[in-house]
Amino acid sequence: MAQAARPLARRFDTVHDADLAALWTTLEAEGCSTAFLSLDFVRSLEDGVLPERQGSPVYIAIVEARTGAPLMIVPLVADTRFGVRRLGFLDCGVVDYHFPLVDRKACADPRLFAAMRETFLAALPPHDALLLGKVIREFRGVPNPLWSESKLIEIGEGASRIDLDPESLERARRNHSLYAKMAKQRAKLEKLPGFEIVEARSPGQIDQVLGVMARQRRQRLSAFGIADLFQDPAVYAHYRRLALAGCASDKVLVLGLKVDDTWLATSYCFCHQGVVTGILCSLDDGPYRKHSPGLIATILEIEWAVRHGFGLYDFGAGSYDYKERFGGRHRAVKALAASASLKGAAYLAAVKARIALRLWLRDRPALHRLARTTKLLLLAAIGRKRLPQTRIAGRTRPVALN
């Protein structure tokens, strides 16, 4: 039997290219992808967020040689920093996983799987360094062609998810006391006359909940000296666009818990290809915090996912203790780095050194706090304490970007 022809690569510079859009629509409908590679998400990212950043989009589509059928699409961004030509995943800080849009059957064929990766690497535009910072080994059982053991860097990050079939959920509830504790706290809240769970679907509700989310996150995270990307006007508008387009059709879930006029917690999820992914949340530090409304919001998201027939709840990127309390399965998140020149090798050596320092400081909390405080003082000294303005729900408010 003749050996199948190697796949071909096609390169595009905008997601609005008609040929790329056709390939994307086909592969999204029939293949495997995270919520971060829906066509709506990427269009919003290219149109609304990327223009506020450095870099230009580069899309590489791998297609079957004979039929032209799409096998894989990888969205990248190309930029130059310190004279180094860099390629990275199209991320802008709002993508949790660097997993391409892929054909399931192609990824199950070892020869074709390897050929897809080789064709992708050969099609990259001229560059010094390729750095993909959030690579996962697989998604929903489909292996990631970008995962290459010899090029991976340990970054100390991870994620978790929980299966939503009845047996898995019952096992989680049986083995983890959090579910019973949150049921008791929820019952206490439900006895309050003004308690309400809001699932935002109308534009007015969406703007109200997202405005509360921005305010609560700003107050809470700034107290810890943590920059919140949600305060970036372009990022806020990105999530708002997706919510306005997706809440009514259950592609996006926006929830809020309130007692009278006091909002206790809010949350935001993407709902895509059988997976509900937790993206954003916020919490009020007032008297109702003792009821753990943030954890209750996560329970509500899981319950919503089960009612609507989703098979998996993904807690999103980040290794946080509260996620383990739900009984989620751990997923490693690593970086992939490959140099194409001596300049690129030097740049990636500096990146690896910075990651190693961050991991070293993580194991030394006192030094970590000192380093963070010093950084904030330096930023304040050079004038970064001024608060830019962003427009949220029709009103202008100061936003600390730190």
MARLUM-352320 format. One record per residue (C-alpha): residue in three letters; x, y, z. Coordinates in Angstrom, 3 decimals. Layout:
N
+------+----------+----------+----------+
: rest :        X :        Y :        Z :
+------+----------+----------+----------+
:  ALA :        X :        Y :        Z :
...
+------+----------+----------+----------+
end
This chain:
402
+------+----------+----------+----------+
: rest :        X :        Y :        Z :
+------+----------+----------+----------+
:  MET :    0.000 :    0.000 :    0.000 :
:  ALA :    1.364 :    3.397 :   -0.958 :
:  GLN :    2.329 :    5.637 :    1.922 :
:  ALA :   -0.074 :    8.524 :    2.477 :
:  ALA :    1.199 :   11.921 :    1.354 :
:  ARG :    2.525 :   14.198 :    4.060 :
:  PRO :    0.136 :   16.921 :    5.169 :
:  LEU :    0.555 :   20.445 :    3.861 :
:  ALA :    0.781 :   23.754 :    5.717 :
:  ARG :   -1.045 :   26.966 :    4.903 :
:  ARG :   -0.225 :   30.255 :    6.598 :
:  PHE :   -2.641 :   33.135 :    7.193 :
:  ASP :   -2.278 :   36.570 :    8.763 :
:  THR :   -5.880 :   37.097 :    9.894 :
:  VAL :   -8.663 :   34.898 :   11.236 :
:  HIS :  -11.026 :   36.783 :    8.924 :
:  ASP :   -9.483 :   35.191 :    5.825 :
:  ALA :  -12.366 :   33.359 :    4.129 :
:  ASP :  -10.341 :   30.188 :    3.489 :
:  LEU :   -9.111 :   30.019 :    7.081 :
:  ALA :  -12.594 :   30.691 :    8.436 :
:  ALA :  -13.964 :   27.788 :    6.372 :
:  LEU :  -11.246 :   25.430 :    7.654 :
:  TRP :  -11.821 :   26.655 :   11.207 :
:  THR :  -15.594 :   26.206 :   11.048 :
:  THR :  -15.213 :   22.645 :    9.783 :
:  LEU :  -12.605 :   21.659 :   12.355 :
:  GLU :  -14.450 :   23.304 :   15.253 :
:  ALA :  -17.623 :   21.408 :   14.369 :
:  GLU :  -15.973 :   18.024 :   13.825 :
:  GLY :  -12.687 :   18.165 :   15.760 :
:  CYS :  -11.449 :   18.883 :   19.265 :
:  SER :  -10.603 :   22.229 :   20.817 :
:  THR :  -10.749 :   24.129 :   24.066 :
:  ALA :  -13.156 :   27.029 :   24.540 :
:  PHE :  -10.212 :   29.338 :   23.895 :
:  LEU :  -10.138 :   28.376 :   20.219 :
:  SER :  -13.748 :   28.854 :   19.295 :
:  LEU :  -13.944 :   31.045 :   16.211 :
:  ASP :  -15.907 :   33.676 :   18.156 :
:  PHE :  -13.238 :   33.804 :   20.874 :
:  VAL :  -10.319 :   34.165 :   18.452 :
:  ARG :  -12.073 :   36.792 :   16.337 :
:  SER :  -12.769 :   38.842 :   19.460 :
:  LEU :   -9.162 :   38.401 :   20.565 :
:  GLU :   -7.695 :   39.487 :   17.219 :
:  ASP :  -10.076 :   42.406 :   16.756 :
:  GLY :  -10.325 :   43.757 :   20.280 :
:  VAL :   -7.339 :   42.730 :   22.406 :
:  LEU :   -4.359 :   42.114 :   20.132 :
:  PRO :   -4.370 :   45.673 :   18.686 :
:  GLU :   -3.632 :   46.893 :   22.216 :
:  ARG :   -0.598 :   44.593 :   22.431 :
:  GLN :    2.609 :   44.182 :   20.506 :
:  GLY :    2.705 :   41.607 :   17.763 :
:  SER :    0.908 :   40.336 :   14.684 :
:  PRO :   -1.217 :   37.199 :   14.359 :
:  VAL :    0.039 :   34.202 :   12.412 :
:  TYR :   -2.251 :   31.233 :   11.796 :
:  ILE :   -0.844 :   27.939 :   10.586 :
:  ALA :   -3.310 :   25.414 :    9.219 :
:  ILE :   -2.209 :   21.847 :    8.552 :
:  VAL :   -4.350 :   20.192 :    5.890 :
:  GLU :   -4.616 :   16.782 :    4.284 :
:  ALA :   -2.558 :   16.789 :    1.067 :
:  ARG :   -5.112 :   15.127 :   -1.228 :
:  THR :   -8.421 :   16.599 :   -0.055 :
:  GLY :   -7.355 :   19.800 :    1.710 :
:  ALA :   -9.348 :   18.779 :    4.788 :
:  PRO :   -8.176 :   20.544 :    7.967 :
:  LEU :   -6.136 :   18.516 :   10.438 :
:  MET :   -4.802 :   21.185 :   12.816 :
:  ILE :   -4.890 :   24.966 :   13.229 :
:  VAL :   -2.427 :   26.768 :   15.509 :
:  PRO :   -2.920 :   30.490 :   16.269 :
:  LEU :    0.338 :   32.307 :   16.980 :
:  VAL :    1.528 :   35.847 :   17.583 :
:  ALA :    4.833 :   37.163 :   16.253 :
:  ASP :    6.684 :   40.076 :   17.815 :
:  THR :   10.191 :   41.392 :   18.391 :
:  ARG :   11.553 :   42.230 :   21.833 :
:  PHE :   15.119 :   43.266 :   22.605 :
:  GLY :   15.930 :   42.396 :   18.999 :
:  VAL :   14.673 :   38.822 :   19.431 :
:  ARG :   12.042 :   37.627 :   16.951 :
:  ARG :    9.579 :   35.693 :   19.085 :
:  LEU :    6.695 :   33.362 :   18.291 :
:  GLY :    4.124 :   32.508 :   20.916 :
:  PHE :    0.591 :   31.223 :   21.187 :
:  LEU :   -2.120 :   33.809 :   20.481 :
:  ASP :   -2.895 :   34.371 :   24.147 :
:  CYS :   -2.938 :   38.020 :   25.321 :
:  GLY :   -3.154 :   36.655 :   28.856 :
:  VAL :   -6.702 :   35.271 :   28.445 :
:  VAL :   -6.017 :   31.720 :   27.186 :
:  ASP :   -5.598 :   29.008 :   29.814 :
:  TYR :   -4.285 :   26.204 :   27.613 :
:  HIS :   -2.063 :   26.167 :   24.543 :
:  PHE :   -3.832 :   23.342 :   22.758 :
:  PRO :   -4.512 :   23.678 :   19.012 :
:  LEU :   -7.678 :   22.984 :   17.090 :
:  VAL :   -7.210 :   19.387 :   15.889 :
:  ASP :   -8.842 :   16.503 :   14.069 :
:  ARG :   -9.420 :   13.639 :   16.521 :
:  LYS :   -8.759 :   10.822 :   14.046 :
:  ALA :   -5.543 :   12.441 :   12.823 :
:  CYS :   -4.250 :   12.654 :   16.394 :
:  ALA :   -5.007 :    8.954 :   16.886 :
:  ASP :   -2.748 :    7.976 :   13.968 :
:  PRO :    0.879 :    7.944 :   15.261 :
:  ARG :    2.440 :    8.605 :   11.836 :
:  LEU :    0.050 :   11.387 :   10.918 :
:  PHE :    0.318 :   12.863 :   14.406 :
:  ALA :    4.108 :   13.129 :   14.071 :
:  ALA :    3.827 :   14.454 :   10.512 :
:  MET :    1.429 :   17.197 :   11.648 :
:  ARG :    3.944 :   18.387 :   14.245 :
:  GLU :    6.853 :   18.304 :   11.786 :
:  THR :    4.864 :   20.150 :    9.123 :
:  PHE :    3.850 :   22.798 :   11.638 :
:  LEU :    7.441 :   23.411 :   12.767 :
:  ALA :    8.652 :   23.600 :    9.160 :
:  ALA :    5.975 :   26.186 :    8.327 :
:  LEU :    6.886 :   28.667 :   11.067 :
:  PRO :    7.870 :   32.126 :    9.817 :
:  PRO :   11.454 :   33.334 :   10.426 :
:  HIS :   12.045 :   33.615 :   14.161 :
:  ASP :   14.672 :   33.319 :   16.879 :
:  ALA :   12.596 :   31.688 :   19.611 :
:  LEU :    9.345 :   29.744 :   19.887 :
:  LEU :    7.826 :   29.871 :   23.367 :
:  LEU :    4.434 :   28.375 :   24.213 :
:  GLY :    3.849 :   28.960 :   27.906 :
:  LYS :    0.792 :   26.843 :   28.784 :
:  VAL :    1.035 :   23.536 :   26.962 :
:  ILE :   -1.027 :   20.552 :   28.151 :
:  ARG :   -0.440 :   16.917 :   27.175 :
:  GLU :   -4.018 :   16.168 :   26.127 :
:  PHE :   -7.545 :   17.499 :   26.147 :
:  ARG :  -10.536 :   15.186 :   26.504 :
:  GLY :   -8.335 :   12.223 :   25.630 :
:  VAL :   -6.936 :   13.800 :   22.459 :
:  PRO :   -3.122 :   14.210 :   22.520 :
:  ASN :   -1.564 :   17.600 :   21.879 :
:  PRO :    0.719 :   17.693 :   18.801 :
:  LEU :    2.556 :   20.654 :   20.380 :
:  TRP :    3.611 :   18.573 :   23.415 :
:  SER :    7.230 :   17.576 :   22.831 :
:  GLU :    8.996 :   16.114 :   25.877 :
:  SER :   12.488 :   17.198 :   24.838 :
:  LYS :   11.454 :   20.848 :   24.569 :
:  LEU :    9.312 :   21.204 :   27.712 :
:  ILE :   10.071 :   23.400 :   30.729 :
:  GLU :    8.633 :   22.727 :   34.185 :
:  ILE :    6.861 :   25.906 :   35.327 :
:  GLY :    5.212 :   24.614 :   38.492 :
:  GLU :    1.689 :   25.164 :   37.161 :
:  GLY :   -1.273 :   22.903 :   36.726 :
:  ALA :   -5.020 :   22.702 :   36.379 :
:  SER :   -7.800 :   20.346 :   37.377 :
:  ARG :  -11.109 :   19.078 :   36.091 :
:  ILE :  -13.923 :   16.847 :   37.286 :
:  ASP :  -16.001 :   14.348 :   35.317 :
:  LEU :  -19.733 :   14.991 :   35.511 :
:  ASP :  -21.108 :   11.505 :   34.982 :
:  PRO :  -23.271 :   10.364 :   37.939 :
:  GLU :  -20.730 :    7.833 :   39.223 :
:  SER :  -17.813 :   10.312 :   39.256 :
:  LEU :  -19.883 :   13.037 :   40.898 :
:  GLU :  -21.188 :   10.661 :   43.561 :
:  ARG :  -17.629 :    9.523 :   44.303 :
:  ALA :  -16.464 :   13.143 :   44.609 :
:  ARG :  -19.311 :   14.011 :   46.957 :
:  ARG :  -18.662 :   10.907 :   49.031 :
:  ASN :  -14.906 :   11.454 :   49.342 :
:  HIS :  -14.830 :   15.227 :   49.756 :
:  SER :  -16.631 :   16.924 :   52.621 :
:  LEU :  -16.705 :   20.271 :   50.811 :
:  TYR :  -19.943 :   19.385 :   49.013 :
:  ALA :  -21.869 :   18.713 :   52.231 :
:  LYS :  -20.427 :   21.804 :   53.911 :
:  MET :  -21.394 :   24.041 :   50.997 :
:  ALA :  -24.910 :   22.544 :   50.959 :
:  LYS :  -25.321 :   23.667 :   54.577 :
:  GLN :  -23.970 :   27.151 :   53.848 :
:  ARG :  -26.201 :   27.469 :   50.809 :
:  ALA :  -29.228 :   26.448 :   52.883 :
:  LYS :  -28.417 :   29.227 :   55.368 :
:  LEU :  -28.229 :   31.803 :   52.581 :
:  GLU :  -31.459 :   30.592 :   51.003 :
:  LYS :  -33.278 :   31.281 :   54.272 :
:  LEU :  -32.427 :   34.979 :   53.998 :
:  PRO :  -35.414 :   36.951 :   52.571 :
:  GLY :  -33.371 :   38.872 :   49.997 :
:  PHE :  -31.151 :   36.045 :   48.759 :
:  GLU :  -31.092 :   35.514 :   44.997 :
:  ILE :  -29.082 :   33.526 :   42.462 :
:  VAL :  -28.829 :   35.509 :   39.224 :
:  GLU :  -28.069 :   33.819 :   35.907 :
:  ALA :  -27.351 :   36.796 :   33.669 :
:  ARG :  -28.894 :   36.486 :   30.207 :
:  SER :  -30.050 :   39.964 :   29.203 :
:  PRO :  -27.570 :   42.744 :   28.316 :
:  GLY :  -28.593 :   44.666 :   31.434 :
:  GLN :  -27.976 :   41.698 :   33.737 :
:  ILE :  -24.647 :   40.888 :   32.046 :
:  ASP :  -23.382 :   44.462 :   32.436 :
:  GLN :  -24.508 :   44.557 :   36.051 :
:  VAL :  -22.778 :   41.306 :   37.049 :
:  LEU :  -19.583 :   42.063 :   35.109 :
:  GLY :  -19.443 :   45.536 :   36.650 :
:  VAL :  -19.707 :   44.002 :   40.127 :
:  MET :  -17.060 :   41.445 :   39.202 :
:  ALA :  -14.628 :   44.148 :   38.077 :
:  ARG :  -15.152 :   46.157 :   41.257 :
:  GLN :  -14.798 :   43.184 :   43.615 :
:  ARG :  -11.697 :   41.862 :   41.857 :
:  ARG :  -10.091 :   45.307 :   41.870 :
:  GLN :  -10.662 :   45.755 :   45.595 :
:  ARG :   -9.591 :   42.247 :   46.549 :
:  LEU :   -6.563 :   41.718 :   44.312 :
:  SER :   -5.107 :   45.201 :   44.711 :
:  ALA :   -4.984 :   44.594 :   48.462 :
:  PHE :   -2.520 :   41.770 :   47.757 :
:  GLY :   -0.556 :   43.754 :   45.174 :
:  ILE :   -1.743 :   41.455 :   42.384 :
:  ALA :   -2.394 :   42.867 :   38.918 :
:  ASP :   -5.783 :   41.887 :   37.493 :
:  LEU :   -5.940 :   41.602 :   33.717 :
:  PHE :   -9.742 :   41.895 :   33.880 :
:  GLN :   -9.233 :   45.598 :   34.664 :
:  ASP :   -7.694 :   46.132 :   31.217 :
:  PRO :  -10.417 :   47.834 :   29.148 :
:  ALA :   -9.679 :   45.686 :   26.093 :
:  VAL :   -9.833 :   42.451 :   28.093 :
:  TYR :  -13.011 :   43.522 :   29.875 :
:  ALA :  -14.619 :   44.352 :   26.519 :
:  HIS :  -13.510 :   40.948 :   25.158 :
:  TYR :  -15.309 :   39.047 :   27.924 :
:  ARG :  -18.321 :   41.348 :   27.669 :
:  ARG :  -18.611 :   40.776 :   23.910 :
:  LEU :  -18.535 :   37.024 :   24.347 :
:  ALA :  -21.087 :   37.146 :   27.165 :
:  LEU :  -23.489 :   39.359 :   25.216 :
:  ALA :  -23.280 :   36.965 :   22.265 :
:  GLY :  -23.191 :   33.721 :   24.244 :
:  CYS :  -25.262 :   33.882 :   27.430 :
:  ALA :  -28.617 :   33.526 :   25.687 :
:  SER :  -27.413 :   30.440 :   23.780 :
:  ASP :  -25.635 :   28.813 :   26.754 :
:  LYS :  -22.151 :   29.298 :   25.290 :
:  VAL :  -21.264 :   31.523 :   28.245 :
:  LEU :  -22.514 :   31.275 :   31.838 :
:  VAL :  -22.470 :   34.377 :   34.050 :
:  LEU :  -23.711 :   33.939 :   37.625 :
:  GLY :  -24.109 :   36.177 :   40.642 :
:  LEU :  -25.179 :   35.622 :   44.248 :
:  LYS :  -26.777 :   38.522 :   46.100 :
:  VAL :  -28.698 :   39.459 :   49.226 :
:  ASP :  -30.863 :   42.477 :   48.498 :
:  ASP :  -28.410 :   44.984 :   46.964 :
:  THR :  -25.269 :   43.265 :   48.262 :
:  TRP :  -23.489 :   41.037 :   45.765 :
:  LEU :  -21.713 :   38.142 :   47.513 :
:  ALA :  -19.914 :   36.559 :   44.566 :
:  THR :  -19.881 :   36.398 :   40.767 :
:  SER :  -18.542 :   33.917 :   38.233 :
:  TYR :  -17.979 :   33.539 :   34.486 :
:  CYS :  -17.677 :   30.287 :   32.493 :
:  PHE :  -17.216 :   29.211 :   28.888 :
:  CYS :  -19.398 :   26.301 :   27.713 :
:  HIS :  -17.890 :   24.545 :   24.694 :
:  GLN :  -17.879 :   21.034 :   23.218 :
:  GLY :  -19.200 :   19.314 :   26.327 :
:  VAL :  -16.943 :   21.201 :   28.751 :
:  VAL :  -17.805 :   24.024 :   31.143 :
:  THR :  -14.627 :   25.954 :   31.969 :
:  GLY :  -14.428 :   28.292 :   34.953 :
:  ILE :  -12.767 :   31.527 :   33.817 :
:  LEU :  -13.370 :   34.372 :   36.259 :
:  CYS :  -14.786 :   34.834 :   39.736 :
:  SER :  -15.046 :   37.507 :   42.385 :
:  LEU :  -15.923 :   37.664 :   46.062 :
:  ASP :  -17.186 :   40.309 :   48.458 :
:  ASP :  -15.259 :   40.654 :   51.713 :
:  GLY :  -18.331 :   41.686 :   53.698 :
:  PRO :  -20.254 :   39.818 :   56.408 :
:  TYR :  -21.555 :   37.097 :   54.072 :
:  ARG :  -18.071 :   35.843 :   53.263 :
:  LYS :  -18.348 :   33.371 :   56.166 :
:  HIS :  -20.812 :   31.399 :   54.003 :
:  SER :  -18.154 :   30.813 :   51.293 :
:  PRO :  -20.227 :   32.230 :   48.408 :
:  GLY :  -17.342 :   31.746 :   45.962 :
:  LEU :  -17.309 :   27.997 :   46.572 :
:  ILE :  -21.107 :   27.908 :   46.361 :
:  ALA :  -20.850 :   29.636 :   42.969 :
:  THR :  -18.575 :   26.833 :   41.761 :
:  ILE :  -21.098 :   24.250 :   42.981 :
:  LEU :  -23.805 :   26.121 :   41.059 :
:  GLU :  -21.670 :   26.041 :   37.899 :
:  ILE :  -21.206 :   22.270 :   38.257 :
:  GLU :  -24.943 :   21.763 :   38.813 :
:  TRP :  -25.732 :   23.932 :   35.771 :
:  ALA :  -23.299 :   21.888 :   33.662 :
:  VAL :  -24.964 :   18.612 :   34.713 :
:  ARG :  -28.472 :   19.944 :   33.977 :
:  HIS :  -27.392 :   21.033 :   30.499 :
:  GLY :  -25.735 :   17.740 :   29.605 :
:  PHE :  -22.049 :   18.695 :   29.825 :
:  GLY :  -19.591 :   15.904 :   30.541 :
:  LEU :  -16.726 :   17.795 :   32.188 :
:  TYR :  -16.183 :   20.771 :   34.459 :
:  ASP :  -12.743 :   22.360 :   34.062 :
:  PHE :  -11.559 :   24.577 :   36.904 :
:  GLY :   -9.219 :   26.394 :   34.513 :
:  ALA :   -5.493 :   26.974 :   34.809 :
:  GLY :   -3.892 :   27.551 :   38.193 :
:  SER :   -2.927 :   25.227 :   41.045 :
:  TYR :   -5.118 :   26.388 :   43.905 :
:  ASP :   -5.957 :   24.432 :   47.055 :
:  TYR :   -9.712 :   25.004 :   46.762 :
:  LYS :   -9.810 :   23.068 :   43.476 :
:  GLU :   -8.442 :   19.953 :   45.132 :
:  ARG :  -11.261 :   20.123 :   47.675 :
:  PHE :  -13.745 :   19.388 :   44.865 :
:  GLY :  -11.979 :   16.152 :   43.926 :
:  GLY :  -10.711 :   17.308 :   40.551 :
:  ARG :   -8.110 :   15.416 :   38.527 :
:  HIS :   -4.786 :   17.215 :   38.151 :
:  ARG :   -3.442 :   18.283 :   34.766 :
:  ALA :    0.166 :   19.417 :   34.300 :
:  VAL :    0.764 :   22.678 :   32.472 :
:  LYS :    4.251 :   23.218 :   31.031 :
:  ALA :    6.069 :   25.553 :   28.674 :
:  LEU :    7.530 :   24.543 :   25.331 :
:  ALA :   10.675 :   26.364 :   24.206 :
:  ALA :   12.669 :   25.960 :   20.994 :
:  SER :   15.393 :   28.234 :   19.664 :
:  ALA :   16.143 :   28.840 :   16.005 :
:  SER :   19.276 :   30.970 :   16.445 :
:  LEU :   21.987 :   31.802 :   18.963 :
:  LYS :   20.076 :   34.951 :   19.860 :
:  GLY :   16.985 :   32.858 :   20.496 :
:  ALA :   18.958 :   30.395 :   22.619 :
:  ALA :   20.252 :   33.246 :   24.803 :
:  TYR :   16.750 :   34.644 :   25.173 :
:  LEU :   15.291 :   31.284 :   26.191 :
:  ALA :   18.139 :   30.756 :   28.670 :
:  ALA :   17.066 :   34.013 :   30.354 :
:  VAL :   13.431 :   32.864 :   30.350 :
:  LYS :   14.371 :   29.557 :   31.982 :
:  ALA :   16.439 :   31.372 :   34.614 :
:  ARG :   13.498 :   33.611 :   35.455 :
:  ILE :   11.180 :   30.617 :   35.799 :
:  ALA :   13.710 :   28.849 :   38.029 :
:  LEU :   13.946 :   31.941 :   40.251 :
:  ARG :   10.164 :   32.160 :   40.541 :
:  LEU :    9.931 :   28.498 :   41.545 :
:  TRP :   12.757 :   28.987 :   44.056 :
:  LEU :   10.971 :   31.957 :   45.605 :
:  ARG :    7.694 :   30.038 :   45.756 :
:  ASP :    9.297 :   27.643 :   48.236 :
:  ARG :   10.471 :   30.604 :   50.335 :
:  PRO :    7.338 :   32.640 :   51.149 :
:  ALA :    9.108 :   35.328 :   53.186 :
:  LEU :   11.557 :   36.095 :   50.381 :
:  HIS :    8.705 :   35.936 :   47.870 :
:  ARG :    6.746 :   38.568 :   49.787 :
:  LEU :    9.842 :   40.748 :   50.047 :
:  ALA :   10.458 :   40.481 :   46.303 :
:  ARG :    6.827 :   41.378 :   45.536 :
:  THR :    6.908 :   44.370 :   47.897 :
:  THR :   10.154 :   45.592 :   46.355 :
:  LYS :    8.682 :   45.284 :   42.877 :
:  LEU :    5.608 :   47.304 :   43.852 :
:  LEU :    7.761 :   50.025 :   45.414 :
:  LEU :    9.890 :   50.231 :   42.273 :
:  LEU :    6.807 :   50.463 :   40.065 :
:  ALA :    5.407 :   53.210 :   42.273 :
:  ALA :    8.722 :   55.062 :   42.120 :
:  ILE :    8.647 :   55.175 :   38.320 :
:  GLY :    5.078 :   56.410 :   38.212 :
:  ARG :    3.061 :   53.211 :   37.760 :
:  LYS :    0.748 :   54.115 :   40.657 :
:  ARG :   -1.401 :   56.352 :   38.450 :
:  LEU :   -4.772 :   54.787 :   37.773 :
:  PRO :   -5.907 :   54.571 :   34.147 :
:  GLN :   -9.588 :   54.796 :   33.372 :
:  THR :  -11.783 :   52.095 :   31.924 :
:  ARG :  -15.402 :   52.188 :   30.886 :
:  ILE :  -17.491 :   49.569 :   32.642 :
:  ALA :  -21.252 :   49.296 :   32.184 :
:  GLY :  -21.411 :   52.837 :   30.856 :
:  ARG :  -19.575 :   54.424 :   33.744 :
:  THR :  -15.938 :   55.480 :   34.022 :
:  ARG :  -14.102 :   54.094 :   37.010 :
:  PRO :  -10.437 :   54.100 :   38.086 :
:  VAL :   -8.720 :   50.766 :   37.585 :
:  ALA :   -5.450 :   49.802 :   39.250 :
:  LEU :   -3.256 :   47.857 :   36.860 :
:  ASN :   -0.270 :   47.792 :   39.224 :
+------+----------+----------+----------+
end
